[in-house]
Amino acid sequence: MKKTLAFILSLVLALSCVSFSSFAAGSSVPGDVDSNGALNSNDAIYLLRYVLFGETYPVSIDVDFNADGKVSSDDAIYLLRHVLFGDLYPITHGVSFTNSESLANVGKYLYRVGNSNAVKLGTLFSALDGTPDPDLVSVTIDSVDPANTTVSGTYSQNASDWSQGTLKFTGEGVVKVTISVSGGAPYVLPLEIVNGKNVLSYSDIIGSGVNVLLNDITIAKGSRPTFTRALYGNGFVIDASAGLTTQAGIITFTGAKVDNVIINGPIFEEYVDAIGKDNYTSTVVCTGAGSVITNCRITGSQSPLRMNSDTLVKDTVLSGGFFCNLEARGGNFTLENVTTVNTQNSLGVVISNSASLTTSVTLKGDFIQHNFVASNTDMGNSNANLLRNVMFRSNYSIYHFVAGSVKYVNTGIISMSPSIGAENIIDLRSDKRNYSGMVASILGNNGYVYTMENKDISMLEKSYTEPEYSPSVQAAYEPVFSWALPASDEAAPGGDSHCYKDTAGVLQIQFPEGSSKTLNAADMATVVKYGKKSIPATVSCKNADTGDSVIVNNGDVTFTSPGKYTLTYSYTDDYIFDKNGADDTSSAVHTKDVTVNVAVKKSGADAEFSVETNSGALVWGTAGNLFDTDYNPCAPFLEGIKIYDHDSSGNTYTVLDGSDQAAFINNVSKATVSGKTVTFLMKNGTRLVVVCRGNIDGSVQIKLSNDKLYFCDSTADNNRGAVVISFTSYTYTGENGIQVVYNTERTFKGAADGELIGTYSSLQTFNS
């Protein structure tokens, strides 16, 4: 070091009479490390002092002139040589990288990338201080945990444009992608690779697959995407503001997992409640049980979100909507850490008067409602104004907030159905925010209001601040659960015994009367994350018909009686990574169910079907309100069918006569609806299962009118017309345990002059 310093000082003395170019103070001068606007030997000395004394002589520009990845006296010498000999020792600033500008939240969460298609470097990275030479760009891919994942990747260079080079991944897991230009500082981007397709535009979406957003996308007017598996949003925006013509929803989630996406719908200036109008739409509709929406923001339309089925909404903001923030027309839905925001004089959560009678809402975590409206607020629609007026009646004074001369209420949760009240709103929050409920007369029906009492006036002030969308994490990528029978237990259908997994994923078991079947249920399950990480699971068993527990001993479960059973597998996922691609300390608990149908074969003849007709006409249940009459389509789905069975003595008896259903109804011990499947359990232990394939908009209800059963759609239309409901199979399990199937499709069609069977809400729900 002394020799180096002596060399520099001798050069400085030798150059004491040399003239240098001068620059204005504060200008950007390559090599001007002391920031005085002039480039001379003082900069070399200043740089050496930085090397020797660090922070006492701060440097704010790139000083690694020889690009060896460190700053030393060699760089000070190089800088002096540049001052002395100019172009022989050029100062060049090497190109460096950072994340792409579109990846705005790299510091907040771990980005996901799909493995089914390649992604361009320019989608993930941006170059700083110049344009890299593709030949000098280096990209490496390192698995974070190579011993326990299947993930890998390849880099393909583009000869003319570095940003058009591609990365293609295989397998799943967390990787760290390192990019640099030869001699430049490396930039590391951690990524979580998942089974899915990278989406950069609307045309890339695969509705039946797993979609991974790597860009904001726009949905053209009239387009209507449906997601059935997963949508990983990475914080990007789906712009659905162009709207949709004459449909009930722009985007449909059918049993889909949706995470970390902003979905913006159109802003309407007029509310309508008639199918066929552009404004009669929601931004997102959930139909088909099992959708999960986490870490999202959904805005606009008549309502940002409409639910027709069982759905979990968690860590999500529902904003705007000309009528309400969330409209429920069926299903059991859970709101966990959800915020609803009034930006268009909208109501909060509305349970429709056409909702199925089993509709319920469960509140967990926190539930923040920015849904205050003033007594003089015009909601933009006569029905909505009537709902508003209900809240300002004197007998609801506990809900009134007064600011100056203006009276406000928080619209909260409003049930417009006379049959959905306190027992359907399950509030599990530790802090209920002064919520309480009471029966209210709404549009001629006794509805129910559940909202905030005026115990804390500051809640009114807080109601006007809409939270920003700033998710701190993405929901953990879930392990893959699967199950399979051991080969030693498999037995195809036919004969007295069988044991197999059918095409619907149901375990079908049959054995002779007096026998049993024992399975090691624990060994049947496999839980894997990232293709290789194995996660242990525990199993429990219940009789789904009675609710009784079945003993599980060391993973073994023994079935001795016919019926429907549920195996529930529980497992904990500890393989969760933070935003930097490092192991996180958090974990997530998951449960998965496997359905088991057990039949016990008794001696005796098989049951028989006799079907007189394969088609029929729908009838209609009236619904609606003071301003409009709606109609619920109902199929008399048992008409024209007869089922005969044989008792233990061989005597023939009638299970079902579709023209006279009273005896059948009296012998049903329990009727349940799951999706579009109806199951009747008879008092003698036999069973009838009916499967529908029709265009059902809401939840299915089985209604009873004059000793006849009707398969009804809970969602009402404003006119009778060309509605079709079809049934694909009728399966009866007889006294001898044998399933007999009638699987010729039976279709029921609606007509404008179709028969009326009474007011839908007054019809008895048949669910013993």
N, C-alpha and C positions, 0 to 999 in steps of 0.2 A: 504494500500500500504506500509506503514511504517513497519507493521508486516511482510509482505511478503519479503521486502528488508532485514529486520533483520534476517529472517529465512535463506535467501540465503547466507547472509554474514557469519552467524554462521556456515553454512555448508561448506562454502569456507575455513574458518579458520580451521575447523575440518579436512579438506582434504589437508591442506598445505603440508603434508608430503607424500601424496599418489602419486604414480607414474602412468602416463598415457601413452598410446601408442602415438607415434609421427609419423607424415606423412610428406612427402615432400611438401613444399609450393606449392600451386596451384593445388594440386590433389583434386579429388572429394571425400570428406569425409562426410558421413551422419552426420548432426548435427554441422559441422564446420561452424558456422554462421559468425565468424570473418575472415574466409578465410585465416588462417595462416598455414593450413596444419596439425594442431594438434587438437585433441578433448579433452577438459578439462573444468574445472569449469569456465575458462575465457569466454567460449562460452555462458554459462548460464548468466553470468554478462553482456556480450555484448548484448545478446538478451533482457535482462531487460532494458538496456540503449536504445535499439531500441524502446521498448514499451513506455519508458518515453520521449525520445527526438527525435524520428522519423528519419528524413533524416540525422541527424548528425552521426548516426551509421547505414549506409545502410546494408540491408540484401538481398542477391540475390538468396537464395534457399527457398524451402518450409519450413515455420516455424510454421504452424498451426498443431502442433503435436497431439493435442487432437481432431482435425477435427471437431471443432464446428463452423467453418466458420469465425473466427476472431483470431487475434493475441493479446494475453494479457500476464500478468504475470504468468498465469497458464501454459503457454507454456514454459516460462523460468524455472519454477519449474520442469516441466516434463523433460526438457532437463537435468537439474542438477541430477534428479533422475536416468536418463539413464546413466549419467557419473558415478554415485555412484553404481547403482545396475544392470547395464547392461541389460540382457534379460528380467528382470522383467518389464522394461519400454522400449519396443522396439521402435525404430524410423522407421516408415514406410512411404513411399511416396505414397499417394493415387493416383489412376489412374484418369487422367482428359481427356477431349475430345476437339477436334477441328473439323473443317469441313474436309471432305474427300479431299485427295490430288487432286482428279479429279475435285473438285469444286474450280477451281483456282481463280475465280473472285468473291468470296463471298463479298469482300469489294467494288465491283463495281456496282453490280445490284442485284435485287431480283430474286432468282432462282425460276423457275416454276417446279411443279411436277404434274403429271396427277393423276386423281382419278379413272381410270378404272381398274388399277392393282396395286398390292402392290409393295413397294420399300423396299429393304433391308437396315438395319441401316448402314452397311458397305459401301453402295453407297453414303451415305450422311455424315458420320462421320468417324473420325479416332481417335484411342485411343493413348494417350501419357503416357510414363513412365510405361508401363506394359500392361498386358492383363486382362481386367476386368472379374470378376466372373459374369456370366449372371444373377445369382440370386440377385446380388447387383446392377444391372443396373436399373435405373429409367428413364422412358420416359413419359413426359406429353405434351399434345397438347392443346394450347390455341388459340381460335379465337381472332383476333385483334379487331373485331367489331361484337360481337355475336348477337347484336340486329338487324343487317341488312344483315347478310349473313346466308347461309345454311351449312357452312363448319363444319366438325368435323372429327375426326380420331381415330383409335384404334392402339394400340401397341401389337404385339404378340411376346412373348419371345421365343428364341431358347435355349433349355436347355444346349447345349454343346458349342455353339459359339455365343457370344453376337452379332457379326456382321451379323449373319444370321437371327436375329430377324427382323420383318417386321413392316412397317407402312402402313396402308390402310386408304385412305381418302375418304370421301363422300362430295358431294356438292362442292361449289366453294367459294373462299375467301382467305384472308391472315391469316396465322397462325404463331405462334411461337412454335417451337418444342424445348423442354428443355431436355437435357440428362445429367445424372450424375451417379456416383457410390456413394453408401451410404457413407456419410461423406466427399465426394469430392466436388470440386467446380463445379457448373453447367455450361454447355455451351448451348447457345441459338442460334438457326438457324431459321431466318424468311424465310418462303416459301409462294409462291402464288400458290394455288391449282386451277387447271383448268380442264375442261372436256377434257380428252385426255388420251392417253396410254403412259406409261413410256417405253422408248426404250433404250436398252443396247447393242443391236447387230442388224445387218441387218435383221435377221429373225423375229425380233419383229415388224417391220414396217407394218402399215396398210395404204395402199395407199389411201383408201377412207375415212380415219378417221383423227383425230387430233393426231399428234405424238409429244412427248416431249422427247428430247434427254437428257439422264443422263450419257452419256459415248460417247467417240469417237467410230465411227463405220466404217467398211470397206465394200465396195461393190465389190463382186467378178467379175472377167472379164465375160462379157456377160450378167450380170444382168442389168435390166433397170427399176428402181422404178419410179412410177408416184404418185405424191401427188396432191390431189384434194381439200383438205380442209385447213389444217394448219400444219406447221412444226416449232415448237419452239425449237431452237437449244441450248439455254443456253450456248452459246459460244463454244460448242464442234465441232469436226471436222468430216465431212463425207469424207472418203478417197475413191475417185473414180478413183485413178490413174491406176488401173488395166486395165481400158479402156473397150471398147465395140466393138464388131465386126459388121460391115456392118449396122450401124444404124446412124441416124442423130443426136442423142443426148443421153447422158448417163442417166441423170435425167430429168424428165418432170414435170413441174408445170402447172396444168390446173386449172386456177382460184384459185390458192392456196395462202394463206398468209404464208410467210416464214420470220422468224426473228432470228437474232443472231446466225448464223452458218457459219462455214468455210467449203467450198466445194472445194476440190483439185482434178482436173482432171489430165489425163496423159500428159506428156511432149513429144511432137512429134518432131522429127528432120527433118521431110519432110512434106511439105504441099501438099495435094491432093485436087481436087475438083470433085471427081467422087464417086457417090454412089456405095457402094459395097466394098470400101476400109476401112480398120480399121481406118485410119487417118481422114476419112470424118465424123467427129463427133464434137459436142460441149459438154462441161461439163453439161450445163443446157440449156434446151429448154423451152420457155414459149409459150404455145398454149392454146387457149380458153380464152376468155376475162376475165380480172379481177384479174390476179395474182399481188401480192404485195410483193416485196422483200425489206426488211429493215435490216440495221445493219449487213450486211453480207460481206464475202470475197469469191470470186469465181475465180478459177485459171485454167489455162491449156487448153488442147485440141486444136482444130483448132481455136475455140473461146470459152472463158469461158462461154459466154451467147449468145444465139440466140433467137430472138423474132419473133413470127409469129402473135402476137395478142396484144391487149391493155394491157399494163403492167406499173406499177409504180416501179421504182428502187430508193431507198432512203438510204442515209448514208451508202453507199456500195462501196467496192473496187473491180474492175475487173482487174485482173492481168494476164499477159502472153497471151497465145494463139498464135499459129504459124502464123495465118493470121491476126487476129485482136482481140481486147478486147470485142467487141460487134458487132454482125451482125444482122441487121434488115431485115426481109423478109416480114413484114406486120404489121398492127396494128398501133395504136397511143400510143407511149410510152413516159413516163416522167422520166427524170433523175434529181433527187434532191439531192444535196450534194453527188455527185458521183465522184470517182477518177478512172481513167483508167491508167494502168501502162504497159509500154513496157519492158518486160523482155526477149523477144525472137525476137527482131527486128520486133515486130508486129505493125500493124496499130492500130488506136484508134477505132472509131466508123465507121462502113461501112454499108451503106444502099444499099442492093443488087440490081443489075440490074433487078432482077425478083420480086422486092418488089411491093406490090399493090400501085396503084397511090394515094391512100388516106393515105399512110404511112406518119407519122409525128413524130418529136421528140420535146419535150418541155423541156427546161433547166430551173431549179429553184435552188435557194439557191446558191450553188457553184458547179463548174464543173472543176475539176483539171485534166489535161491530162499530164502524164509523157510519152509522145509518140514521143520524138525526135528521128529522124533517120538521119544518115549522107548520103551524096550524093553517097558515095561508098559502102553503106550497101547492102549486098545481102539479099533480103527478103526471099530467099529460093524457090521462085516460079515465073515463068515468068510473070503471070498476076499481082502479087503483085509488082514485080519490075517495071512494066509499070505504076502502080499507083504511086509508089515512084517517078519515073522519071517525071511524070506530075508536081509534087510539086517543082522540081528544074529548071523548065523552067524560062527563064529570065523574062517573063511577070508576074511571081509570086514572084518577088524579095522582095515584102513587107513581105513575109513569111520566108525569109532566115535569119538564124542566123549564123554568122561566128565566129569560135573559132580557132585561129591560121590559118592554111591553110585548115581547114575542114569546109564545109558548112553543116548546119543542117536545118531541118524543123520539126515542130510539125504536125503530120499527121491529128490531129483533127477529124473532121467529114467529111467523103467522101460519097457523093451520086453517085452511079454508074448508077442511073436511069435518063434518059434524062427528065423525067416528074416530078422529085422530086427535088425541088430547094429551094430558099430562103423562099418561103411561107410555106414550110413544116418544116423548122427549126425555132422554136419559142423560142427565147432567152429572158427569163423573169428575168435573173440575174441582180442584182443591179450593180455588178462589172463584166463586160463582159470580163475582162482580155485581152483587145485589140483584141478580135475576130472580124473577118470580113469574107465575103464570096465572091466568084465569080464563074462564069460558067467556067468549064474546060473540055477539050476534053479528055475523058477517054474511052479507048478501043473502039474507033470509035463512041462513043456517047457523047453528051453534058451533062456531069454530073455536079456536084456542089461540091465545096470545102469550108468548113467553119472552119477556124482555126485561130491561133494566129499570129498577126503581130509582127515584130521584134522591137517593141518600147521599150522593156525592156530586155536587154541582160542577166540579172540575172535569167530570167525564164529558160534559157538554163541550167544553173548550177543546178537549183532546180529540174530539170527533172529527175535526176538520183537517187534520194532518194525515196525508196519505203516505204510508211508509214506502221508502225506495226499495227496489228489488235488488237485494245484495246477499245472495245465499253464501254462507260461509263454507259449506261442504256440499258435496253431492251425496245422495243416498247411497249406502254401500251396495256394491255390485253383489247380487245374491248368488249363493252356491246353487248348483244344479242338483235337484233331487230326482232319483229314479228308483224304481223297484222292479224286481223280477222274481219269479218262482224258481227255486232250484229244480234242476232237471228231474231229480228223484221224486218230486212232488207233482210234476205236471201230468195231467190226465185229460185227454181230449173229451169233448162231449159225446155222449152215446153210452148206453148201458146204464147200470145202476149208479155209477160213480163218475164224477169228473172234478177236475181242479185246474183252472186255466185263467189267463188274463184275456178278457175280451177286447174288442177294438176300441171300446170307450174307456179302457183302463180300469175296468171293474174286475175284481177277483171273484170268479164264479166257482162255487163249491157245491157238490152234491154227494150224498152217501146214503146207504140204505137205512131205514128206520132201525133204531137201536144201536147204530154205529156212531162214529165221531170222526173228526179230522183234526189232527194236531200239526201246526206249522211253526217253524222257528221264524216268527215275524221279524225279529231283530235282524236276522241275516238277509232278509229279502231286500232291505233298503241300502242304497248307496248315495252318499252325499259327497259331491266333489266340487271344489272351486279351482278355477284356472286350469281345468283339465287334469290335474294331478293331485292337488291337495285333498286328502281324505279327511272327512269330518265325522266323528262318531255321532250316532243318534240313539235316543231311547224311544220305546214304543209303549203305548197304552191302547186299550180296546174297550169299546162300548157297544151295547145293543142300540142301534139308531132308532128302533121302534119304541123301546121302553125307556131308554136313557140309563139302563143298568150297566154297571161296569163288569167287564169280563176279566178274570184273573190272567195276568201275564207272568209266567214264572221262568226266569232266566231267558227271556226272549221268546219262550214258547207260549202259544195260545191255542186252546182246544175248543172247537166248535161242536156242540152237541144238539142244538135246536135250530130249526129253520128261522130265517129272518134276515134283516139287513143290519150289518155291523160296520163300525168305523174303526180302522186302525189309525191312530194319530202318532206321527213321528215328530219328535222335538230335537233340535240341535242348535248349537251355538257357533256362530261364525266369528272366530278371532282373527281371521286373515283380512284385516282392513288396513288400508294405507292412507297416510295423510297427503296433503298437497305436494309434499316434496318427494313422494314415493317411498317414504319410510314407514315401517310398521307402526300402526297406531295402537294406543292402549285400549281403545273402545272395542265393543263387541255387539253383536246383534243376535237375538234369539228368533228362530223360525219354527213354524209347525206346518206339516203337510199331512193331508188325510188320504187314506186309501179306503175305498168302499168295497165291502165284501157282501155278496149275496149268497146265503146258505140255503140250500133246498134239501129236504130229507125225503127220500123216495119211499113211499108206502106201497103196499100191494093195491091193485085196483086199476081200472081202466083210466086212460087219459081223458082230460076234459075236451070239450068240443066247442067250436065257434059255429054259429049260423048267422050269416049276414044277409039281410034283405036288400040293402041298398048301399052304394058306395058314395053317395052324394046327398046334399040337402041344402036347405036355406038357413042363413043366419037369421037370428032374431035380434032385437035391439032393446037395450036398457036406456032410458032417457036420463040425461044429466044436464049440467049447465047452470045458469043463474037467471037473474031477473031480466037480463038483456038478450040472452041467447039460449037456445036449446041444443045440447049436444047429445050424441048417441054413442053408447058403448056396444060394439059388436059382440054377440054371444052365440056360440055354436052349440046346438043340442047334440053333443058329440056321442051320446050313447044310443040315440034313436037308431032303429034298424038293426041293432046287434042283440043276439042272444048267446048266452054262455051256459052250457050244461056241464055238470060235474057228477061225480059218483061218491057216495059216502063209503065208510069203512065196510059196510055190509053189501056194497055193490049196487045199492039203489041209486037211481038217477034223480037229480034235482036241478032246478033252475037257479043259477047264480044271478043272472041278469036277463031281464026281458026289457028291451029298450022302449017298448010301447007301454009298459007298466013298471016303473022303476021303484015303486014304494017298497017292495020287499028287499030289493038291493040296498036302498038307502038305510033301511032299518037294520040291515046286517053289516053295515060298515062300522068298524071300530075306530078307524082313523083315516083321514084323507090329508095328504100333504102335496104341496106344489114346490118343485125345484126347477127353476128356469121354465122350460116349456114342457116339463114332465109331471104328470099327475099320478100319484100312487094311492090306491085304495087298499087298506088292510081290512079283511073281513074278520068277523068275530070268531070264525072257526080256524083262523090262521092262514087262509088262502089270500092271494094277492092279485090285483089287477093294476097294470102299469100302462098308461096311455101317453104317447109321445106326439107332440105337435110340431109342425114345420112352418106354421103360418106367419104372415107379416104382422107380428105382435109389436106394438110400439111401447107399451108399458108392461107392468107386472101382470101375471096371469092370476085370475081369481076364479074359483069354482063357486057358482051361485046356485041357489035353490029357489025354485018358484013352482008352486003347485005340484010338488012331488016329482019334479024334473030337474036334472042337473044340467048346468050350462057352463061351458068353458068360455070365459069372458076376458076381454082385453080391458085393463083398467084405464087406458087412455081413451078419452072420448073425442069424436070428430064432430064437426058442426053440420054434417049432413050424412044421410044414409046413401050408400052408393056401392061401388064395385070393390068391396072388401072380400078377401078370400082367406079362410083359415083351413089348413089341411092337417090331417093326422096320418102319420106314417106307420104307426104300429100300435096294436093292442096286445099286450102280453099277460096271460093269465097263468098263475102258478097254482095248480090244482091240489086236491087232497093228497094225491100220491106224490107231490113234490115236483112233478114234471111241468115244465113251462110249455105252454101251447101259444103260438103266435099267429095273429092275423095281421099281415103286413102289406096288404093292398091299400094304397093311399085312398083316404076318404076326404072329400073336399066339400066345404060348406061355403056358399057364396052369398054376399049381401045384395039387397035390392032396395031401391028408394022407397018402395011401398011395403017393405018387410014388416013382419009382425012386431008389435011392442009388447014387452013382458013386464013393464012397470018402471018405476024410478030406480035407477041403478043402486043408489045409496041405500034404498029401503029393502032391496033384495037380501035375503039371508046368505051370508057367506058360509059355505059348507066346508068346515074344517074341524071335524070332531076331535 
